[in-house]
Amino acid sequence: MPANTSLNNTDYWKLIAEKGTSISGVRKTGTNALTDTYTIDFTNGTNTTFNVKNGNSISTITKTETSADGLTDTYTINFTDQETTATFQVKNGNGIASITKTGTSADGLIDTYTITFEDGTSTTFYVNNGVGISSITGPVSNGLTDTYTINFTNGAHKSFNIQNAKSISSITPVDVTGESGHTDTYDINFNDDSTPFRLEIYNGRNGDGSVSTVDGISSDGQGNVETLIVGEGPPTTSTVGKFKQRYYDLTNKILYICTSADTSSTPPVYTWQSTGVSVDN
């Protein structure tokens, strides 16, 4: 016995009397919603009970309603105590129901589109179309220049010119007899409407007897000598000529001389040398 303990200390002596009893087991003997009941068994055959209040938790979440416009959902939360409930709402996104082209400007360059949303509202936006070519007209010719017009889808127009190359459109006899000793005259006309080039060709007189050469050019056996050939471009190795015969290039206005005529080869080869002399019209 501890010192200074009185014989009249009933609490102490009661504790000593109960000291031989202990817990033999603890059992969960019931559940009611959030409350669990436990039973404590003692070694002396007696028992006692006590209750444990559990935390309230969510058992289920259920969607219980959707608004007429489909944009709001209502959810109900059920708790484990089987008594408590709560609701909350979710606002859904506003979706696009349709996109429709509802107009085009008079010039065809702007289209109007209407977007209709699932909640019944709408908005419009515009699309600027690129300017396209509707047609190309022409040409309108003026000498060597052809003019074309580009017509665009917005009603605008743009013109551009194409410069053509100069060429011979026709050769017109002016004073041509073909008689011996006469000068035949021709006008060479160009496609640019410029002043015609006047070409004069002298017809040689018929000689008496035999003519061997004129300016070093042999006759054709009939006493005729061709002294000038006229063409629309430079002579080539296949341009037929006689030694020392002249050739006039109408396009470039250059005079050429035949420096050799190899008629023994097949085909014959003719060599022409530019005199470097430019003869203008």
Rosetta silent file (secondary structure, phi, psi, omega in degrees, C-alpha in Angstrom):
SEQUENCE: MPANTSLNNTDYWKLIAEKGTSISGVRKTGTNALTDTYTIDFTNGTNTTFNVKNGNSISTITKTETSADGLTDTYTINFTDQETTATFQVKNGNGIASITKTGTSADGLIDTYTITFEDGTSTTFYVNNGVGISSITGPVSNGLTDTYTINFTNGAHKSFNIQNAKSISSITPVDVTGESGHTDTYDINFNDDSTPFRLEIYNGRNGDGSVSTVDGISSDGQGNVETLIVGEGPPTTSTVGKFKQRYYDLTNKILYICTSADTSSTPPVYTWQSTGVSVDN
SCORE:     score description
SCORE:     0.000 S_00000001
   1 L     0.000  133.908  179.941    0.000    0.000    0.000 S_00000001
   2 L   -64.043  151.653  179.188    1.411    3.389   -0.850 S_00000001
   3 L   -62.339  152.065  176.646    2.438    5.600    2.049 S_00000001
   4 L    66.204   17.195  176.379   -0.076    8.026    3.422 S_00000001
   5 L   -90.557  123.284 -175.836   -2.957    5.926    2.019 S_00000001
   6 L   -80.745  148.316  176.019   -5.862    5.951    4.448 S_00000001
   7 L   -68.167  -18.467  179.485   -7.834    2.867    5.242 S_00000001
   8 L   -89.487    5.956 -179.245  -10.885    5.003    4.611 S_00000001
   9 L   -80.554   89.796 -175.778   -9.879    5.677    0.874 S_00000001
  10 H   -67.018  -31.933  179.344  -12.734    3.782   -0.706 S_00000001
  11 H   -62.542  -40.756 -178.797  -11.672    4.673   -4.297 S_00000001
  12 H   -65.817  -47.444 -176.117   -8.341    2.997   -3.807 S_00000001
  13 H   -69.658  -28.935  175.593   -9.796   -0.108   -2.275 S_00000001
  14 H   -68.072  -38.910  178.219  -12.460   -0.251   -5.030 S_00000001
  15 H   -63.300  -39.469  179.709   -9.706   -0.108   -7.671 S_00000001
  16 H   -66.087  -35.401 -177.851   -7.919   -2.952   -5.930 S_00000001
  17 H   -70.735  -32.666 -178.104  -11.105   -4.965   -5.924 S_00000001
  18 H   -90.588   -3.078 -172.671  -11.669   -4.488   -9.656 S_00000001
  19 L   -63.860  -23.001 -175.775   -8.067   -5.010  -10.697 S_00000001
  20 L   -83.091   -3.514 -179.386   -8.535   -8.652  -11.595 S_00000001
  21 L   -99.572  135.556 -179.131  -11.083   -7.991  -14.474 S_00000001
  22 L  -138.060  169.518 -179.421   -9.774   -7.323  -18.137 S_00000001
  23 E   -79.153  127.967  177.516  -11.107   -7.002  -21.754 S_00000001
  24 E   -98.173  -20.450 -179.889  -11.460  -10.292  -23.545 S_00000001
  25 E  -175.307  158.622  176.386  -12.663   -8.901  -26.926 S_00000001
  26 E  -128.971  125.380 -175.639  -14.070   -6.007  -28.995 S_00000001
  27 E  -127.209  141.204  170.695  -16.796   -6.719  -31.590 S_00000001
  28 E   -85.931  116.495 -171.470  -18.627   -4.606  -34.180 S_00000001
  29 E  -114.184    4.627  177.768  -22.188   -5.559  -33.517 S_00000001
  30 E  -177.771  156.248  175.872  -24.245   -3.145  -35.614 S_00000001
  31 E  -141.340  133.323  176.295  -24.394   -0.390  -38.273 S_00000001
  32 E  -137.054  100.468 -176.770  -27.060    2.264  -38.786 S_00000001
  33 L    58.252 -115.609 -176.658  -26.257    4.655  -41.619 S_00000001
  34 L   -89.983   -0.635 -174.671  -23.106    6.454  -40.421 S_00000001
  35 E  -105.755  122.392  173.603  -23.126    4.921  -36.886 S_00000001
  36 E  -102.112  137.744  177.881  -21.253    1.678  -36.087 S_00000001
  37 E  -106.790  128.206  178.405  -21.947   -0.093  -32.733 S_00000001
  38 E  -114.800  143.333  176.110  -19.096   -1.979  -30.995 S_00000001
  39 E  -114.636  129.320  177.571  -19.422   -4.392  -27.970 S_00000001
  40 E  -102.215  122.229  177.272  -16.550   -4.794  -25.429 S_00000001
  41 E  -100.156  135.745 -179.554  -16.455   -8.177  -23.665 S_00000001
  42 E  -105.242  164.683 -177.552  -14.709   -8.506  -20.263 S_00000001
  43 L   -72.172  -17.390 -179.571  -13.073  -11.545  -18.662 S_00000001
  44 L   -90.816    8.750  176.426  -15.632  -11.645  -15.907 S_00000001
  45 L    91.268   -5.345  177.846  -18.385  -12.325  -18.484 S_00000001
  46 L   -90.272  169.695  177.308  -19.819   -8.838  -18.569 S_00000001
  47 E  -150.220  167.933  175.936  -19.858   -6.472  -21.588 S_00000001
  48 E  -147.056  160.417 -179.230  -20.545   -2.934  -22.584 S_00000001
  49 E  -122.302  155.698  172.596  -21.320   -1.138  -25.888 S_00000001
  50 E  -150.189  153.766 -177.242  -20.234    2.129  -27.548 S_00000001
  51 E  -106.443  144.538  176.138  -21.048    3.879  -30.824 S_00000001
  52 E  -119.522  122.870  179.188  -18.645    5.263  -33.526 S_00000001
  53 E   -88.943  113.954 -179.378  -19.920    8.045  -35.863 S_00000001
  54 L   -82.482  158.914  176.006  -18.351    7.578  -39.322 S_00000001
  55 L   -68.339  149.365 -179.887  -17.638   10.411  -41.755 S_00000001
  56 L   -87.156  128.172 -177.642  -20.323   11.208  -44.384 S_00000001
  57 L  -132.553  167.394 -178.272  -19.144   10.444  -47.971 S_00000001
  58 E   -80.377  130.175  176.495  -20.570   10.411  -51.525 S_00000001
  59 E   -97.486  -41.750  179.563  -22.141    7.173  -52.602 S_00000001
  60 E  -147.981  156.145  170.381  -23.423    8.182  -56.102 S_00000001
  61 E  -129.022  122.671 -173.194  -23.671   11.194  -58.509 S_00000001
  62 E  -126.667  133.498  172.877  -26.579   11.014  -60.954 S_00000001
  63 E   -76.963  119.760 -173.152  -27.630   13.341  -63.812 S_00000001
  64 E  -112.508   -7.815 -178.259  -31.286   13.969  -63.032 S_00000001
  65 E  -163.093  148.508  172.976  -32.308   16.741  -65.444 S_00000001
  66 E  -132.791  134.421 -177.766  -31.387   18.543  -68.718 S_00000001
  67 L   -66.584  161.875 -176.802  -32.746   21.970  -69.694 S_00000001
  68 L   -60.466  -35.387 -179.407  -34.957   22.378  -72.760 S_00000001
  69 L   -83.504    0.545  176.798  -32.204   24.108  -74.750 S_00000001
  70 L    74.333    7.669 -174.923  -29.788   21.297  -73.916 S_00000001
  71 L   -98.297  -13.408 -177.409  -27.228   23.691  -72.423 S_00000001
  72 E  -127.630  124.305  174.766  -27.727   22.987  -68.664 S_00000001
  73 E  -107.985  138.925  176.593  -27.480   19.580  -66.916 S_00000001
  74 E  -108.378  130.535 -179.728  -28.574   19.066  -63.253 S_00000001
  75 E  -116.670  143.389  176.422  -26.780   16.428  -61.123 S_00000001
  76 E  -113.220  129.213  178.258  -27.873   14.967  -57.715 S_00000001
  77 E   -99.025  125.124  175.194  -25.273   13.832  -55.137 S_00000001
  78 E  -106.850  132.746 -176.582  -26.343   10.994  -52.757 S_00000001
  79 E  -101.667  164.622 -176.199  -24.348   10.492  -49.507 S_00000001
  80 L   -70.239  -15.063  178.087  -23.613    7.355  -47.500 S_00000001
  81 L   -79.561   -1.997  176.396  -25.851    8.424  -44.595 S_00000001
  82 L    61.068   13.433  179.497  -28.808    7.780  -46.994 S_00000001
  83 L  -122.385  -42.553 -173.925  -30.382   10.998  -45.823 S_00000001
  84 L   -84.680  136.077  172.681  -28.322   13.884  -47.161 S_00000001
  85 E  -135.569  160.792  176.399  -28.527   14.942  -50.843 S_00000001
  86 E  -149.975  153.675  178.363  -27.222   17.915  -52.844 S_00000001
  87 E  -125.492  152.615  173.221  -27.634   19.184  -56.412 S_00000001
  88 E  -148.482  158.805 -176.790  -25.415   21.134  -58.795 S_00000001
  89 E  -118.264  146.169  178.314  -25.687   22.311  -62.400 S_00000001
  90 E  -118.751  123.375  178.497  -23.237   22.107  -65.306 S_00000001
  91 E   -87.460  113.183 -179.252  -23.436   24.722  -68.106 S_00000001
  92 L   -78.118  157.916  176.900  -22.646   22.979  -71.385 S_00000001
  93 L   -65.987  150.307  179.429  -20.821   24.708  -74.264 S_00000001
  94 L   -86.020  108.174 -175.489  -22.960   26.420  -76.908 S_00000001
  95 L   -86.555  163.972  178.130  -22.480   24.315  -80.033 S_00000001
  96 E   -87.691  126.338  177.212  -22.886   25.268  -83.702 S_00000001
  97 E   -87.107  -38.289 -178.907  -26.062   23.946  -85.285 S_00000001
  98 E  -163.470  157.175  172.211  -25.369   25.156  -88.866 S_00000001
  99 E  -129.141  121.685 -174.154  -23.309   27.487  -91.101 S_00000001
 100 E  -131.346  134.327  173.024  -25.126   28.850  -94.145 S_00000001
 101 E   -75.455  119.936 -173.129  -24.103   31.264  -96.922 S_00000001
 102 E  -114.186    1.667  178.494  -26.869   33.861  -96.799 S_00000001
 103 E  -175.033  158.056  175.657  -25.702   36.541  -99.251 S_00000001
 104 E  -140.386  135.646 -179.204  -23.238   37.707 -101.927 S_00000001
 105 L   -66.211  163.584 -176.555  -22.346   41.315 -102.784 S_00000001
 106 L   -60.725  -34.764 -179.226  -23.244   42.782 -106.180 S_00000001
 107 L   -85.814    0.628  176.322  -19.629   42.599 -107.421 S_00000001
 108 L    76.163    8.020 -174.088  -19.354   38.962 -106.313 S_00000001
 109 L   -97.705  -14.034 -177.742  -16.343   39.653 -104.066 S_00000001
 110 E  -127.405  122.004  175.063  -17.972   39.407 -100.600 S_00000001
 111 E  -104.426  140.063  177.324  -19.961   36.404  -99.312 S_00000001
 112 E  -106.210  128.749  178.024  -22.065   36.616  -96.114 S_00000001
 113 E  -117.721  141.991  177.437  -22.328   33.532  -93.866 S_00000001
 114 E  -113.622  125.348  176.317  -24.715   33.025  -90.898 S_00000001
 115 E   -99.390  122.377  177.384  -23.701   30.797  -87.954 S_00000001
 116 E  -107.136  127.607 -177.533  -26.670   29.402  -85.997 S_00000001
 117 E   -95.009  166.647 -176.866  -25.955   28.057  -82.471 S_00000001
 118 L   -67.343  -21.932  179.082  -27.722   25.287  -80.548 S_00000001
 119 L   -87.120    6.540  177.020  -29.304   27.816  -78.165 S_00000001
 120 L    93.162  -11.035  177.822  -31.085   29.472  -81.116 S_00000001
 121 L   -80.886  167.926 -178.800  -28.853   32.551  -81.346 S_00000001
 122 E  -150.289  162.855  175.000  -26.886   33.435  -84.492 S_00000001
 123 E  -147.389  162.642 -179.510  -24.104   35.640  -85.802 S_00000001
 124 E  -122.278  153.448  172.661  -22.778   36.608  -89.257 S_00000001
 125 E  -144.511  162.043 -173.305  -19.327   36.909  -90.788 S_00000001
 126 E  -119.720  144.874  177.729  -17.979   37.971  -94.193 S_00000001
 127 E  -121.725  121.853  176.825  -15.522   36.362  -96.599 S_00000001
 128 E   -86.454  116.856  179.390  -13.665   38.508  -99.138 S_00000001
 129 L   -82.665  151.485  176.461  -13.212   36.531 -102.330 S_00000001
 130 L   -69.966  152.873  177.321  -10.172   37.014 -104.602 S_00000001
 131 L   -80.227  124.885  179.803  -10.569   38.995 -107.839 S_00000001
 132 L  -111.155  169.434  177.837  -10.586   36.640 -110.814 S_00000001
 133 E   -89.468  125.515  177.750  -10.355   37.073 -114.585 S_00000001
 134 E   -89.980  -35.785  179.159  -13.720   36.854 -116.315 S_00000001
 135 E  -165.943  161.967  172.757  -12.435   37.208 -119.909 S_00000001
 136 E  -126.054  120.970 -178.130   -9.599   38.437 -122.157 S_00000001
 137 E  -110.615  155.065 -179.554  -10.638   40.342 -125.279 S_00000001
 138 E   129.055 -173.661    2.005   -8.625   41.335 -128.334 S_00000001
 139 E   -88.132  157.960  167.075   -6.444   41.773 -130.111 S_00000001
 140 E  -108.502  114.502 -171.890   -6.895   45.281 -131.460 S_00000001
 141 E   -94.513  141.323  174.938   -4.029   45.727 -133.908 S_00000001
 142 E  -141.013   93.276 -175.668   -2.187   48.947 -134.719 S_00000001
 143 L    66.792 -122.291 -179.589    0.756   48.244 -136.984 S_00000001
 144 L   -88.222   -2.228 -174.611    3.077   45.913 -135.072 S_00000001
 145 E  -105.268  122.595  173.283    1.252   46.435 -131.753 S_00000001
 146 E  -103.414  131.958  179.939   -1.608   44.174 -130.622 S_00000001
 147 E  -110.617  128.220  176.977   -3.661   45.377 -127.632 S_00000001
 148 E  -115.573  149.332  178.573   -5.479   42.933 -125.350 S_00000001
 149 E  -120.266  126.577  176.325   -7.925   43.793 -122.525 S_00000001
 150 E   -96.316  124.107  178.466   -8.240   41.713 -119.326 S_00000001
 151 E  -104.863  125.978 -176.644  -11.701   41.912 -117.721 S_00000001
 152 E   -98.898  163.409 -177.139  -11.894   41.079 -113.974 S_00000001
 153 L   -68.657  -18.785  178.956  -14.789   39.707 -111.914 S_00000001
 154 L   -92.432    9.869  177.858  -15.073   42.980 -109.962 S_00000001
 155 L    90.865   -6.955  179.567  -15.737   44.970 -113.172 S_00000001
 156 L   -77.696  161.742 -179.698  -12.205   46.393 -113.461 S_00000001
 157 E  -135.067  151.989  175.294  -10.198   46.257 -116.717 S_00000001
 158 E  -146.534  134.158 -178.718   -6.506   46.236 -117.616 S_00000001
 159 E  -109.204  148.234  174.020   -4.892   46.477 -121.041 S_00000001
 160 E  -142.391  153.562 -175.784   -1.522   45.230 -122.212 S_00000001
 161 E  -111.654  146.603  173.374    0.350   45.431 -125.533 S_00000001
 162 E  -121.808  122.088 -179.019    2.292   42.831 -127.494 S_00000001
 163 E   -89.488  117.023 -179.335    4.897   44.102 -129.938 S_00000001
 164 L   -87.312  157.999  179.094    5.069   41.875 -133.022 S_00000001
 165 L   -74.872  150.160  178.921    8.149   41.396 -135.221 S_00000001
 166 L   -79.836  132.757  178.549    8.442   43.353 -138.467 S_00000001
 167 L  -147.252  170.086 -179.872    7.980   41.260 -141.598 S_00000001
 168 E   -80.459  126.245  177.904    7.065   41.601 -145.284 S_00000001
 169 E   -91.601  -33.667  178.874    3.331   41.654 -145.842 S_00000001
 170 E  -167.453  162.538  173.436    3.437   41.860 -149.657 S_00000001
 171 E  -122.657  119.996 -174.079    5.519   42.834 -152.710 S_00000001
 172 E  -109.188  122.300  173.947    3.705   45.109 -155.163 S_00000001
 173 E   -66.778  132.701  179.034    4.864   45.595 -158.767 S_00000001
 174 E  -105.063  -51.620  178.839    4.988   49.327 -159.555 S_00000001
 175 E  -143.712   89.148 -174.730    6.535   49.523 -163.014 S_00000001
 176 L  -124.039  120.248  176.590    7.417   46.085 -164.301 S_00000001
 177 L  -119.061  -28.193 -176.672    7.816   45.276 -168.020 S_00000001
 178 L    74.045    5.365 -177.636   10.584   42.695 -167.990 S_00000001
 179 L   -78.706  148.965  178.295   11.903   44.280 -171.165 S_00000001
 180 L   -62.870  132.759  179.065   15.590   44.366 -171.881 S_00000001
 181 L    85.256   -2.022 -179.674   17.176   47.649 -170.838 S_00000001
 182 L  -101.322  145.111  176.592   14.196   48.595 -168.630 S_00000001
 183 E   -95.381  113.379  177.332   14.349   49.093 -164.853 S_00000001
 184 E   -82.179  139.130 -177.297   11.551   47.200 -163.152 S_00000001
 185 E  -118.758  133.790  178.089   10.256   48.780 -159.922 S_00000001
 186 E  -127.613  147.057  170.070    8.712   46.950 -156.939 S_00000001
 187 E  -107.191  123.006  175.831    7.352   48.181 -153.588 S_00000001
 188 E   -95.131  117.561 -175.746    8.079   45.873 -150.657 S_00000001
 189 E  -101.122  139.325 -177.967    5.347   46.406 -148.015 S_00000001
 190 E  -108.771  162.107 -176.672    5.822   45.658 -144.295 S_00000001
 191 L   -80.070   -1.401  178.333    3.298   44.689 -141.623 S_00000001
 192 L   -98.749   12.248  178.173    4.002   47.794 -139.497 S_00000001
 193 L    61.593   20.621  177.160    2.449   50.108 -142.104 S_00000001
 194 L   -77.756  174.334 -178.386    5.784   51.902 -142.537 S_00000001
 195 L   -62.107  129.715 -179.400    6.864   53.396 -145.878 S_00000001
 196 L   -59.547  151.679  175.255    7.361   50.619 -148.462 S_00000001
 197 E   -87.645  124.508 -178.117   10.885   49.793 -149.594 S_00000001
 198 E   -89.647  117.767 -179.053   11.334   50.718 -153.289 S_00000001
 199 E  -111.201  126.811  179.508   13.294   48.021 -155.130 S_00000001
 200 E  -115.961  130.284  179.005   14.600   48.671 -158.639 S_00000001
 201 E  -124.366  120.626 -179.258   15.895   45.879 -160.878 S_00000001
 202 E   -87.194  127.566  176.581   17.556   46.720 -164.159 S_00000001
 203 L   -87.023  120.993 -177.804   16.914   44.271 -166.980 S_00000001
 204 L   -66.257  149.275  176.775   20.127   43.771 -168.991 S_00000001
 205 L   -73.590  145.181  174.424   20.104   44.344 -172.707 S_00000001
 206 L   -72.373  124.142 -178.548   20.319   41.320 -174.941 S_00000001
 207 L   -89.072  162.431  174.537   23.764   41.368 -176.453 S_00000001
 208 L   -94.765  131.088  179.302   24.861   40.383 -179.900 S_00000001
 209 L    88.427 -149.753 -173.923   27.171   37.449 -179.957 S_00000001
 210 L  -107.093  133.410  174.130   28.590   35.846 -176.865 S_00000001
 211 L  -111.085  122.122 -176.933   28.836   37.445 -173.396 S_00000001
 212 L   -88.786  -48.966 -178.247   31.255   35.704 -171.123 S_00000001
 213 E  -146.720  155.151  169.874   31.050   37.730 -167.856 S_00000001
 214 E  -132.992  120.605 -174.484   29.518   40.838 -166.301 S_00000001
 215 L    52.854   35.058  177.574   31.302   42.144 -163.211 S_00000001
 216 L    83.053    1.943 -178.908   33.104   38.810 -163.140 S_00000001
 217 E  -101.259  130.559 -177.735   29.848   36.756 -163.164 S_00000001
 218 E   -72.661  152.228  178.572   29.470   34.164 -165.889 S_00000001
 219 L   -78.702  169.276 -179.544   26.442   34.195 -168.174 S_00000001
 220 L   -88.487   12.786 -179.743   23.829   31.455 -168.215 S_00000001
 221 L    92.418  -16.054  177.224   24.738   30.440 -171.757 S_00000001
 222 L  -104.294    6.146 -179.108   21.943   32.555 -173.184 S_00000001
 223 L    87.326    4.540  179.349   23.868   35.755 -172.679 S_00000001
 224 L   -99.646  138.030  179.925   21.886   36.673 -169.507 S_00000001
 225 L  -124.813  120.646  176.594   23.667   37.503 -166.245 S_00000001
 226 L   -87.943  115.664 -175.193   21.808   37.575 -162.912 S_00000001
 227 L  -101.541  -17.931 -176.472   23.604   40.145 -160.776 S_00000001
 228 E  -141.317  130.406  173.203   21.295   40.478 -157.692 S_00000001
 229 E  -110.199  135.676 -179.924   19.279   38.005 -155.600 S_00000001
 230 E  -114.236  129.564  178.333   16.699   39.393 -153.141 S_00000001
 231 E  -139.840  169.396 -176.532   15.615   37.402 -150.037 S_00000001
 232 L   -95.462   10.715  178.148   13.881   37.952 -146.673 S_00000001
 233 L  -164.461  178.319  179.847   16.804   36.768 -144.543 S_00000001
 234 L   -63.076  148.281  177.725   20.536   35.995 -144.692 S_00000001
 235 L   -72.496  155.128  178.062   21.655   33.508 -147.383 S_00000001
 236 L  -118.639 -178.808 -179.795   22.653   29.986 -146.356 S_00000001
 237 L   -68.553  -13.089  177.819   24.948   27.344 -147.849 S_00000001
 238 L  -100.832    2.034  176.811   21.940   26.065 -149.808 S_00000001
 239 L   -76.871  113.601 -173.684   21.087   29.487 -151.303 S_00000001
 240 L   -69.589  133.242  177.001   21.893   29.011 -154.975 S_00000001
 241 L  -159.954  175.704  177.620   24.188   31.632 -156.508 S_00000001
 242 L  -114.506  156.830  179.646   27.122   32.174 -158.791 S_00000001
 243 L   -53.533  129.211 -179.559   30.608   33.257 -157.938 S_00000001
 244 L    72.522    6.851  177.129   30.674   37.036 -157.229 S_00000001
 245 L   -75.088  149.161 -178.156   26.893   37.229 -157.429 S_00000001
 246 E   -98.153  149.251  178.560   25.221   39.647 -154.984 S_00000001
 247 E  -133.784  130.629 -179.731   22.457   38.836 -152.500 S_00000001
 248 E  -110.093  122.192  177.714   20.292   41.443 -150.695 S_00000001
 249 E   -88.494  105.715 -176.552   18.801   40.586 -147.255 S_00000001
 250 L   -64.328  -38.589 -175.041   15.529   42.584 -147.119 S_00000001
 251 L   -66.293  -48.832 -176.217   14.925   41.973 -143.394 S_00000001
 252 L   -99.123   -3.676  177.494   18.330   43.112 -142.123 S_00000001
 253 L    57.204   46.859 -179.809   19.155   45.321 -145.168 S_00000001
 254 E  -119.711  140.809  179.319   22.613   43.718 -145.653 S_00000001
 255 E  -100.199  132.866 -179.450   24.368   43.028 -148.970 S_00000001
 256 E  -118.727  157.051  176.395   26.219   39.683 -149.429 S_00000001
 257 E  -124.107  134.926  175.826   28.678   38.405 -152.106 S_00000001
 258 E   -78.216  116.646 -176.726   28.965   34.763 -153.181 S_00000001
 259 E   -95.474  -16.054  174.515   32.621   33.863 -152.634 S_00000001
 260 E  -160.733  149.307  177.992   32.395   30.256 -153.838 S_00000001
 261 E  -135.619   97.131 -177.768   29.929   27.932 -155.544 S_00000001
 262 E   -91.766   92.223 -178.339   30.844   24.255 -155.153 S_00000001
 263 L   -88.145   -3.459 -179.613   28.441   22.564 -157.558 S_00000001
 264 L   -82.714  -20.260 -179.449   30.492   19.357 -157.631 S_00000001
 265 L   -84.035  164.480  178.917   29.433   18.322 -154.127 S_00000001
 266 L  -125.365  112.412   -3.468   26.100   16.704 -153.285 S_00000001
 267 L   -77.410  167.582  177.963   24.235   18.773 -152.448 S_00000001
 268 L   -59.834  149.282 -179.090   26.011   21.842 -153.868 S_00000001
 269 E  -121.080  129.122 -179.632   27.492   24.231 -151.273 S_00000001
 270 E  -118.256  133.931 -179.087   27.439   28.006 -151.680 S_00000001
 271 E  -109.355  126.635 -178.727   29.480   30.381 -149.543 S_00000001
 272 E  -117.979  135.828 -178.667   28.209   33.918 -148.955 S_00000001
 273 E  -117.167  126.399  177.233   30.231   36.722 -147.414 S_00000001
 274 E   -68.783  136.761  177.069   28.623   39.795 -145.849 S_00000001
 275 E   -81.762  -12.080 -177.246   29.939   43.035 -147.268 S_00000001
 276 E    77.166    2.051 -178.087   29.139   44.776 -144.002 S_00000001
 277 E   -92.605  122.800  177.809   27.247   47.352 -146.033 S_00000001
 278 E   -97.827  119.739 -179.195   23.789   48.217 -144.683 S_00000001
 279 L  -103.745  105.499 -176.311   21.432   49.410 -147.399 S_00000001
 280 L   -81.821  159.521  178.786   18.513   51.295 -145.817 S_00000001
 281 L   -92.098    0.000    0.000   15.172   51.756 -147.475 S_00000001
